[in-house]
Amino acid sequence: MKHKSGFVNIVGNPNVGKSTLMNRLVGEKISIITSKSQTTRHRIKGIVNEEDFQIVFSDTPGVVKPSYKMQECMLEFSKSALTDADIILYVTDVIENINKNEDFIEKVNQNEAPVLLVLNKIDLTNQEKLEELYGNWQQLIPRAEIFPISATENFNIDNLYKRIIELLPEGEPFFPKDELTDLPARFFVTESIREKILLNYEKEIPYSVEVEVEEFKEDDRRINIMAVIYVERDSQKGIIIGRQGEALKKVGTEARLDIEAFFGKKVFLQLYVKVQKDWRNKERDLKNFGYVQ
């Protein structure tokens, strides 16, 4: 049997379960998950390796109409996922308005790659509504194969996975067979910290935050990490730190436990907070944070 390999790119609107599905398919927590929109900001690859195939899954930011430069960059990540896809996983759910972002759906229709439309969260609806949605999506993306699933309940994921393998083109591996992702260790540290900020703070705070690892030193016993949390305003800095530093300490503790689990090693994590005014609209800052190539 000839070796198969391909890019399977996951696209769709915010909060439909793209990252949860990605982690299910890869079998590891590659993408952070929260209930807030715009949790995923970058294209994140997760690689599945078997003897006769390699699947490069790619999680992408939710498709939004940009309000600032960072969101423009996020939309470009989603669009780029259409250009190099061997298989497109268009993820929707039983809750969202199916006519949302029709321009992006049209781009999916114009693409020549096979489309698997993933209808997520079916545990939140009934059979009658599911059949209605099924028919509506058949009209919107006529050539798509539709897979009703529940990513959180792990329902019908196996059938989706089998179909992906069937559709993979023949080819040599794109990455070494022992790799889980193409991203550096520092990226997963920043994402873990940002996930805890998304979970612990409300209103605009999580969306105004970026995290940068300034120091990552590893020896046989532990990893020493120093990271900076950037915010846009002085008032946000006070909220992140909290009364007597308690809020920041909570974020650090929760993030450290996740990072230790990910690397399988003890971690010493230091967090600092700095103000970088209006960073989401500044080209230089966005380039430094990896949004602009």
Beta strands, then each sheet from edge to edge (+ up, - down):
strand 1: 4-12
strand 2: 44-50
strand 3: 53-59
strand 4: 87-93
strand 5: 115-120
strand 6: 145-148
strand 7: 210-218
strand 8: 222-231
strand 9: 266-275
sheet 1: 2+ 3- 1- 4- 5- 6-
sheet 2: 7+ 8- 9-
end
